[in-house]
Amino acid sequence: MSYFPIISFLAMVTLVWLYAFKKSKAVDTSSSEGFFLGGRSLTAIPIAGTIIMTNLSTEQIVGQNGQSYYAGMEVMAWEVTAAIAIVALAVIFLPKYFKYGIDTVSDFIEIRYDTFTKRLISVLFIITYMVSFLPVVLYSGSLVFNKIFHIDKLLGVSPIVAVILVAMIIGIVGVLYLLIGGLSLSANSDSIYGVGLLILGLLIPILGLVKLGDGNFLGGIAHIVDKTPWLLNSVGSIDSAVIPWPTLFTGMLFNNLYFWCTNQMIVQKALSGKNLAEAQKGVFMVGVFKIFGALFLVFPGIIARNIFGNALLNNPDNAYPALVTEVLPELLFGIFAAVMFGAILSSFAGALNATATLFSLDFYKPVINKEADDKQVTRAGKLVTIIVGIISIVIAPFISFAPAGLYQFVQEFNGIYNMPLLVIILFAFYSKNATAFAAKITLLIHLILYGLSKVFINDIHFLYVLSVLFILDVIIMMLVSKWKPDGKFILETFNTKVDITPWKYTKVTAIIIVIAVIFTYAFFSPIGITNIDFSFLS
């Protein structure tokens, strides 16, 4: 390999950093609001960019394409159905969050319930970020980097050693990147990396289809329809090991609502908006992106299956890196690596920032150092960023032993607390009788039941398990609140910090996105693309 990919990689990363650094200088990152929330100054595009890039790391690109390599388009449920939850975030959750003027999701828990429940939720967030999300981001990113730049061959070491080395480098750079500019720097760079990811992400399947069609793009589509039509079906069977179709309306829906509407890592980016309208516009952009994201987060896995056959079934997470190496011109390797670097960096920095925010605002200030001023809180957040970053680097190599694939590993780990958190927040919105005691009992019983499910009914798909547990959590929350009532909750004063006038096109945009989701599922179904006659191309 020539030195050009390395030079172009370094040049792009440097230019993006300089741009983002210049833009972020307007925000005082020595203050807690400046460091954690970008000074509540972000407009729609940076909000959309930072949410997309925080969510869209190689953990998804590698993991979902790995799943689609053997399971097909049913994997797109993780992306396309997320748009429904994102609509809910814009229409239902954000107006309430902004009205309360919260900095963290756990702040809302404290306002509605009590401080102990708030800190319990914060601890669960912090643990899951450290143990699953952050290490997976580092591992999957390292896997892609090793495939593109052949670090193992260059250094004469085994692939796992190369992955460890790359994970360390990415982790260290990620920590330094965040410490320099906080959320503002990350959000501004994400806007650039997001555009690059969209362009190059779509280029990979385009080049793959051209290769399959011997130079003809449509011929490549015809090849897939002819040779592997079953992979184009987005509707999984009732006993599918990937996405059983009944879970689209139950466990998958509930899981998406948790991730997009109650997950600190995502919600924090929307809360950084200068007002509610900008946050809603940014979130809707994310919803549109998620629908089309399946074209480069899922479809390339199907292309890889047609190019490589069954050769990668033993390690499907190698499907996407192998496809990139196969079809991408060497001239673009460096640019593609820079975009991947940006995706890894954003997800890593986003989760680190969320972890530091939760610890600093929920534990350091109120518990450890009650007299701390704003700058001391910010310094504590930066120290936590360093510590958590080191822990994630250490754990990252062990993700290679995850049996369910990278993406599903993270989703199953989140099952520890995702359903009760969603239930607790929904009750906070719509029930005046829900109690803090009921919230704690719901969390405790869910944790026990979910743990038992992993031991005794591990052969049942975890989305079915989440479906049942969500219903049980609702029942427990209702019954315990009635068993030990604590009066009616009525909040008459709000600490609203920015303009909360909704965007005037909120309803019509929400309807359009929902219709687009339905159309996408119809297209990738037995009544869709597989019924198109491509014989004229042969």
MILUMTOR-347668 format. One record per residue (C-alpha): residue in three letters; x, y, z. Coordinates in steps of 0.2 Angstrom, whole numbers, plus 2048, in hexadecimal, padded with zeros to 3 digits. Layout:
N
ALAXYZ/...
// end
This chain:
538
MET800800800/SER8068117FC/TYR808820808/PHE7FA82A800/PRO7EC82280A/ILE7F582681B/ILE7F9838815/SER7E783B80F/PHE7E083481F/LEU7EB83F82A/ALA7E784E81F/MET7D484C820/VAL7D4849833/THR7DF858836/LEU7D486382B/VAL7C485E833/TRP7CB860844/LEU7D1872840/TYR7C0877839/ALA7B7870848/PHE7C4877855/LYS7C188884D/LYS7AE88784E/SER7AE880860/LYS7B988F866/ALA7A9899868/VAL7A488E876/ASP7AC88F887/THR7B087D88B/SER7B788189D/SER7A58828A2/SER79B8738A5/GLU78D878899/GLY79A87C88C/PHE7A386C88E/PHE795860890/LEU787868886/GLY790873879/GLY78A883882/ARG77887E87C/SER77C88786B/LEU77B87985E/THR76F87B84F/ALA76786D845/ILE77586883A/PRO782865848/ILE77585D853/ALA771851845/GLY78384E841/THR78884A853/ILE77A83F856/ILE77C835846/MET78F833849/THR78D82F85B/ASN781821856/LEU78981C846/SER79A81584A/THR7A3806843/GLU79A7FC850/GLN78B7FD845/ILE7937FE834/VAL79D7EE838/GLY7907E5843/GLN7807E8838/ASN7897E4828/GLY7907D4830/GLN77E7CF835/SER7777D3824/TYR7857C981C/TYR77C7B9822/ALA76A7C0827/GLY7667CD819/MET75C7DC81A/GLU7527D8829/VAL7617E0833/MET75B7F182C/ALA74E7F183A/TRP75C7F8845/GLU75D80783A/VAL74C80A831/THR741807840/ALA74C81384A/ALA744821840/ILE73381E849/ALA73C82085A/ILE74582F854/VAL73483784F/ALA72E833861/LEU73E83C868/ALA73A84C85D/VAL72784C860/ILE725845872/PHE73584487C/LEU73F854877/PRO73186187B/LYS73085988D/TYR74385988F/PHE74586B88A/LYS737870894/TYR73F8698A4/GLY75087189F/ILE75A8618A3/ASP76C85E8A0/THR76B84B8A1/VAL75D83E89F/SER7608398B1/ASP75C84C8B6/PHE74B8488B0/ILE74A8398BA/GLU74F8438CA/ILE7428508C6/ARG7348448C4/TYR7398368D1/ASP7488388DD/THR75B83A8DE/PHE75F8288E1/THR7558228D2/LYS75F82F8C8/ARG7708298CE/LEU76B8178CB/ILE76781B8B9/SER7778258B7/VAL7818168BD/LEU77980A8B1/PHE77C8168A3/ILE78F8188A8/ILE7918058AA/THR78A800899/TYR79480E890/MET7A4808898/VAL7A17F5896/SER7987F4885/PHE79680387A/LEU7A780B87C/PRO7B27FB87A/VAL7A77F586B/VAL7AA806862/LEU7BD804865/TYR7BE7F2860/SER7B37F3850/GLY7BC80384B/SER7CD7FA84D/LEU7C77EB843/VAL7C37F6834/PHE7D3800836/ASN7DD7F0836/LYS7D47E9826/ILE7D77FA81D/PHE7E97FD822/HIS7EF7EB825/ILE7F77F1836/ASP7FA7DE83B/LYS8047DB82B/LEU80D7EC82C/LEU8137E883E/GLY8157D683C/VAL8087D284A/SER7F87C884C/PRO7E87D0847/ILE7E27D1859/VAL7F27D985F/ALA7F07E6851/VAL7DE7E9856/ILE7E37EC868/LEU7F17F9862/VAL7E4802857/ALA7D7802865/MET7E480A870/ILE7E8818863/ILE7D681C85F/GLY7D281C872/ILE7E0828876/VAL7DC833868/GLY7CA83386C/VAL7CD83887E/LEU7D9846879/TYR7CC84C86B/LEU7BE84E878/LEU7C9856885/ILE7CE864879/GLY7BD86A874/GLY7AE86187D/LEU79E85E874/SER79F86D869/LEU7AF867860/SER7A885685E/ALA79785C857/ASN79F86884A/SER7AB85A844/ASP79D84E843/SER794858836/ILE7A385682A/TYR7A684482E/GLY79384182C/VAL79384781A/GLY7A383D816/LEU79B82D81E/LEU78B830814/ILE795832803/LEU7A2824806/GLY79681980F/LEU78A819800/LEU7998177F4/ILE79E8067FB/PRO78D7FD7F6/ILE78D8067E5/LEU79F8007E1/GLY79A7EF7E8/LEU78B7EE7DC/VAL7957F47CD/LYS7A17E67D1/LEU7937D97D2/GLY78C7DF7C2/ASP79D7DF7B9/GLY79D7F17B7/ASN78A7F37B7/PHE7817FB7C7/LEU7707F47C3/GLY7787E47BE/GLY77F7E27CF/ILE76D7E47D6/ALA7677D77CA/HIS7747CB7D0/ILE76F7CD7E2/VAL75C7CB7DE/ASP7607BC7D3/LYS76D7B37DF/THR7687B87F0/PRO7567BE7F0/TRP7537B8802/LEU7607C5809/LEU7557D3802/ASN7467CF80E/SER7457DB81C/VAL7387D1825/GLY7407C4830/SER7377B4835/ILE72F7B2845/ASP73D7A884C/SER74B7B2844/ALA75B7B384D/VAL75E7C5848/ILE74E7CF847/PRO73D7C4849/TRP7307CE841/PRO7247CF850/THR7317D985A/LEU7307E784D/PHE7217ED856/THR7267E8868/GLY7387E586E/MET7407EE85F/LEU7357FD861/PHE7387FE874/ASN74A7FC872/ASN74B80A865/LEU740815870/TYR74D81287E/PHE75C816874/TRP75682586A/CYS74B82D877/THR752829888/ASN765825885/GLN77083388C/MET77D83187F/ILE770835871/VAL76484187B/GLN77384C881/LYS77785186F/ALA76585786C/LEU76586087D/SER77486A877/GLY76887386A/LYS76688686B/ASN75388386C/LEU74687586A/ALA743879857/GLU755877853/ALA75686785D/GLN746860854/LYS74D864843/GLY75D85C847/VAL75584C84D/PHE74A84B83E/MET75984B833/VAL76083C83D/GLY74F833839/VAL751836827/PHE763830827/LYS75F820831/ILE75281B823/PHE75F81C815/GLY76D816821/ALA76880481D/LEU77080680C/PHE781807813/LEU77F7FF824/VAL7767EF81E/PHE7767ED80C/PRO7897EC80A/GLY7887DC814/ILE77D7D4807/ILE7897DA7F9/ALA7977D2803/ARG78E7C2803/ASN78C7C27F0/ILE79E7C67EE/PHE7A77BB7FB/GLY7997AD7FC/ASN79A7A480D/ALA7AC7A7810/LEU7A97B381E/LEU79B7AA827/ASN7A67A5836/ASN7AA7B7839/PRO79D7C2830/ASP7A47D2839/ASN7B27D182C/ALA7A57D381E/TYR7A57E681D/PRO7B87E981F/ALA7BB7DB811/LEU7AE7E4806/VAL7B77F5808/THR7C87ED804/GLU7C17E57F5/VAL7B77F37EC/LEU7BE8047F3/PRO7CC80B7E8/GLU7DD80D7F2/LEU7DC8207EE/LEU7CD8227FA/PHE7D3816807/GLY7DA825812/ILE7CA82F810/PHE7C0820814/ALA7CB81D824/ALA7C982F829/VAL7B682E828/MET7B681E832/PHE7C282683E/GLY7B5834840/ALA7A7828843/ILE7B181F851/LEU7B782F858/SER7A6836859/SER79E827861/PHE7AC82586D/ALA7AC837872/GLY799838873/ALA79882A87F/LEU7A7830889/ASN79F84188A/ALA78E83A890/THR79882F89D/ALA7A183F8A3/THR7918498A4/LEU78883C8AE/PHE79683A8BA/SER79A84C8BC/LEU7888538BE/ASP7808448C7/PHE78E83F8D3/TYR79D84B8D4/LYS79485B8D7/PRO7868558E2/VAL78F8478EB/ILE7A28478EA/ASN7A585A8EA/LYS7968648EF/GLU79F8748EF/ALA7A78728DE/ASP7A68818D2/ASP7A287F8C0/LYS7B487E8BA/GLN7B78708C7/VAL7A88668C0/THR7AF8688AF/ARG7C18628B4/ALA7B98538BD/GLY7B084F8AC/LYS7C084F8A3/LEU7C88448B0/VAL7BA8378AE/THR7BC83889B/ILE7CE83389D/ILE7CA8258A9/VAL7BC81E89F/GLY7C581F88F/ILE7D3814897/ILE7C780789D/SER7BF80688C/ILE7D0803883/VAL7D37F588F/ILE7C27EC88D/ALA7C27EF87A/PRO7CC7DF874/PHE7C07D487E/ILE7B27D9873/SER7B97CD866/PHE7B27BF870/ALA7A07C5870/PRO7957B7868/ALA7867C0861/GLY78F7CD856/LEU7957DE85A/TYR7847E7858/GLN7797DB861/PHE7867D986F/VAL7837EC873/GLN7707EA872/GLU76F7DB87D/PHE77A7E488A/ASN76F7F388A/GLY7607E788F/ILE7667E88A1/TYR75D7F98A3/ASN7567FF893/MET7447FA895/PRO7418008A7/LEU7498108A3/LEU73D813894/VAL72E80E89F/ILE7348198AE/ILE7358288A2/LEU724824899/PHE71C8238AA/ALA7248348AF/PHE71C83C8A0/TYR70B8358A1/SER70882F8B3/LYS70583A8C2/ASN70582B8CD/ALA7158228C9/THR7218228D8/ALA7348228DB/PHE7328128E5/ALA7298098D6/ALA73780F8CA/LYS7448078D5/ILE73B7F78D7/THR7387F68C4/LEU74A7F88C1/LEU74F7EB8CD/ILE7437DE8C8/HIS7477E18B5/LEU75A7DF8B9/ILE7567CE8C1/LEU74A7C88B4/TYR7567CD8A6/GLY7647C48AE/LEU75A7B48B0/SER7547B589E/LYS7677B5899/VAL7697A58A3/PHE75979B8A0/ILE7517A1890/ASN7617A6887/ASP75B79D877/ILE74C7AA875/HIS7507B986B/PHE7547C8877/LEU7487D386E/TYR73A7C7873/VAL7407C8885/LEU7417DB884/SER72F7DB87E/VAL7297D188D/LEU7337DA899/PHE72D7EB893/ILE71B7E5897/LEU7207DE8A8/ASP7297EE8AC/VAL7197F88A8/ILE70F7ED8B3/ILE71B7EE8C1/MET71C8018C0/MET7098028C1/LEU7067F58CF/VAL7147FB8DA/SER70E80E8D8/LYS6FD8088DD/TRP7037FD8EB/LYS70E80B8F3/PRO70781C8ED/ASP71082C8F0/GLY7038398EB/LYS7028418DA/PHE7118498D1/ILE70D85B8CB/LEU71B8668C4/GLU7168788C3/THR7278808C0/PHE73487C8B2/ASN7468818B0/THR74488489D/LYS75588A897/VAL75288D884/ASP743891879/ILE737882878/THR72D888869/PRO72B87885E/TRP73087884C/LYS72187C842/TYR72386D836/THR725860844/LYS715856840/VAL71685682E/THR72885082E/ALA72484383B/ILE71683C82F/ILE72283C820/ILE72F832829/VAL72382582F/ILE71D82381D/ALA72F821817/VAL732813824/ILE72380981E/PHE72880C80B/THR73A80680F/TYR7337F6817/ALA7287F3808/PHE7367F57FC/PHE7417E8805/SER7347DB807/PRO72C7CD7FD/ILE7217D97F4/GLY72F7E57F0/ILE7407E57E7/THR7407D27E4/ASN7317D47D9/ILE73A7DF7CD/ASP73F7D77BD/PHE7527DA7B9/SER7527CD7AB/PHE7547DB79E/LEU7667DE7A5/SER76C7CD7A2/
// end
